[in-house]
Amino acid sequence: MAGFRALAQQVRDPGRAPSQRRQALRKCLERFAPYGHRATWHHLCARAGFCPDDRTPDPVLLVQALEELEEARAVWLAYESEVAARRRLEKRAGIRQPTALDEWHRRTWGGRSLLRREDAEQVQGVRLAEALRRIIAAMEGHCPLSVLNAPRAARSSMVASG
């Protein structure tokens, strides 16, 4: 099974057919899809300017979509690194039980399905990385469990307003 970076190389490979490059991009979403697979795919297609059902999209547009996904993944990996560093410090200080913030992180491990599809549709015009920054900031600034269980409109307004 190929990892995200290997699949990203396949998307950029000019020797591959556009359909193969499209498939590699979709497989990247199996590794990182902050809105869930389908909603993230639709978001990337809309932002790059090709139809989600197009089997042979322009390779340049596929690379644009990949670059947006890679930018968002970098934001998420930096966040996960910060969480890991914080937890190491807490454990050294004798805090062994995860906090409420860690519960949110555990539920979204790997950056999957951070927003439901309905909520993701409200941030379609925003770059994926910026939406992730807003989500992370909202979760760090509020009790994650209450935010995740808040009415959909309240969660969406947090993400949309920044």
Contacts in CASP RR format, 6 or more apart in sequence:
PFRMAT RR
TARGET T0000
AUTHOR 0000-0000-0000
METHOD contacts of the structure
MODEL  1
MAGFRALAQQVRDPGRAPSQRRQALRKCLERFAPYGHRATWHHLCARAGF
CPDDRTPDPVLLVQALEELEEARAVWLAYESEVAARRRLEKRAGIRQPTA
LDEWHRRTWGGRSLLRREDAEQVQGVRLAEALRRIIAAMEGHCPLSVLNA
PRAARSSMVASG
2 10 0 8 1.000
2 27 0 8 1.000
3 31 0 8 1.000
4 28 0 8 1.000
4 31 0 8 1.000
4 32 0 8 1.000
4 73 0 8 1.000
7 24 0 8 1.000
7 25 0 8 1.000
7 27 0 8 1.000
7 28 0 8 1.000
7 31 0 8 1.000
8 24 0 8 1.000
8 28 0 8 1.000
8 66 0 8 1.000
8 70 0 8 1.000
10 16 0 8 1.000
10 20 0 8 1.000
10 21 0 8 1.000
10 24 0 8 1.000
11 21 0 8 1.000
11 24 0 8 1.000
11 25 0 8 1.000
11 28 0 8 1.000
11 62 0 8 1.000
11 63 0 8 1.000
11 66 0 8 1.000
12 21 0 8 1.000
12 63 0 8 1.000
12 66 0 8 1.000
13 21 0 8 1.000
14 59 0 8 1.000
16 24 0 8 1.000
17 56 0 8 1.000
18 56 0 8 1.000
18 57 0 8 1.000
18 58 0 8 1.000
18 59 0 8 1.000
18 62 0 8 1.000
19 55 0 8 1.000
19 56 0 8 1.000
21 59 0 8 1.000
21 62 0 8 1.000
22 54 0 8 1.000
22 55 0 8 1.000
22 56 0 8 1.000
22 57 0 8 1.000
22 62 0 8 1.000
25 44 0 8 1.000
25 62 0 8 1.000
25 65 0 8 1.000
25 66 0 8 1.000
25 69 0 8 1.000
26 41 0 8 1.000
28 66 0 8 1.000
28 69 0 8 1.000
29 36 0 8 1.000
29 37 0 8 1.000
29 40 0 8 1.000
29 41 0 8 1.000
29 69 0 8 1.000
30 37 0 8 1.000
32 69 0 8 1.000
32 72 0 8 1.000
32 73 0 8 1.000
32 76 0 8 1.000
32 110 0 8 1.000
32 111 0 8 1.000
32 112 0 8 1.000
33 39 0 8 1.000
33 40 0 8 1.000
33 41 0 8 1.000
33 111 0 8 1.000
33 112 0 8 1.000
33 113 0 8 1.000
34 40 0 8 1.000
34 72 0 8 1.000
34 76 0 8 1.000
34 111 0 8 1.000
34 112 0 8 1.000
34 113 0 8 1.000
34 114 0 8 1.000
34 115 0 8 1.000
34 128 0 8 1.000
34 131 0 8 1.000
34 132 0 8 1.000
34 135 0 8 1.000
35 43 0 8 1.000
35 113 0 8 1.000
35 114 0 8 1.000
35 115 0 8 1.000
35 117 0 8 1.000
35 120 0 8 1.000
36 112 0 8 1.000
36 113 0 8 1.000
36 117 0 8 1.000
36 120 0 8 1.000
38 117 0 8 1.000
39 115 0 8 1.000
39 117 0 8 1.000
39 120 0 8 1.000
39 121 0 8 1.000
40 69 0 8 1.000
40 120 0 8 1.000
40 128 0 8 1.000
41 52 0 8 1.000
42 52 0 8 1.000
43 120 0 8 1.000
43 124 0 8 1.000
43 128 0 8 1.000
44 65 0 8 1.000
44 68 0 8 1.000
44 69 0 8 1.000
44 128 0 8 1.000
45 51 0 8 1.000
45 52 0 8 1.000
45 65 0 8 1.000
46 124 0 8 1.000
46 125 0 8 1.000
47 64 0 8 1.000
47 65 0 8 1.000
47 68 0 8 1.000
47 124 0 8 1.000
47 125 0 8 1.000
47 127 0 8 1.000
47 128 0 8 1.000
48 61 0 8 1.000
48 62 0 8 1.000
48 64 0 8 1.000
48 65 0 8 1.000
48 68 0 8 1.000
49 61 0 8 1.000
50 57 0 8 1.000
50 58 0 8 1.000
50 61 0 8 1.000
50 62 0 8 1.000
50 65 0 8 1.000
51 57 0 8 1.000
68 127 0 8 1.000
68 128 0 8 1.000
68 129 0 8 1.000
69 128 0 8 1.000
71 127 0 8 1.000
71 128 0 8 1.000
71 129 0 8 1.000
72 127 0 8 1.000
72 128 0 8 1.000
72 129 0 8 1.000
72 131 0 8 1.000
72 132 0 8 1.000
74 129 0 8 1.000
75 129 0 8 1.000
75 132 0 8 1.000
75 133 0 8 1.000
75 136 0 8 1.000
76 110 0 8 1.000
76 111 0 8 1.000
76 132 0 8 1.000
79 132 0 8 1.000
79 136 0 8 1.000
80 105 0 8 1.000
80 110 0 8 1.000
83 102 0 8 1.000
83 105 0 8 1.000
87 98 0 8 1.000
87 102 0 8 1.000
98 106 0 8 1.000
100 143 0 8 1.000
100 144 0 8 1.000
100 145 0 8 1.000
101 139 0 8 1.000
101 140 0 8 1.000
101 144 0 8 1.000
103 144 0 8 1.000
103 145 0 8 1.000
104 139 0 8 1.000
104 144 0 8 1.000
104 145 0 8 1.000
104 147 0 8 1.000
104 148 0 8 1.000
107 148 0 8 1.000
108 114 0 8 1.000
114 132 0 8 1.000
114 135 0 8 1.000
115 123 0 8 1.000
115 131 0 8 1.000
115 135 0 8 1.000
115 155 0 8 1.000
115 159 0 8 1.000
116 152 0 8 1.000
118 152 0 8 1.000
118 156 0 8 1.000
119 152 0 8 1.000
119 155 0 8 1.000
119 156 0 8 1.000
119 159 0 8 1.000
122 156 0 8 1.000
122 159 0 8 1.000
122 160 0 8 1.000
123 131 0 8 1.000
123 134 0 8 1.000
123 156 0 8 1.000
123 159 0 8 1.000
123 160 0 8 1.000
126 134 0 8 1.000
126 160 0 8 1.000
131 159 0 8 1.000
134 158 0 8 1.000
134 159 0 8 1.000
134 160 0 8 1.000
134 162 0 8 1.000
135 159 0 8 1.000
137 162 0 8 1.000
138 147 0 8 1.000
138 155 0 8 1.000
138 158 0 8 1.000
138 159 0 8 1.000
138 162 0 8 1.000
139 147 0 8 1.000
142 158 0 8 1.000
147 154 0 8 1.000
147 155 0 8 1.000
147 158 0 8 1.000
148 155 0 8 1.000
END
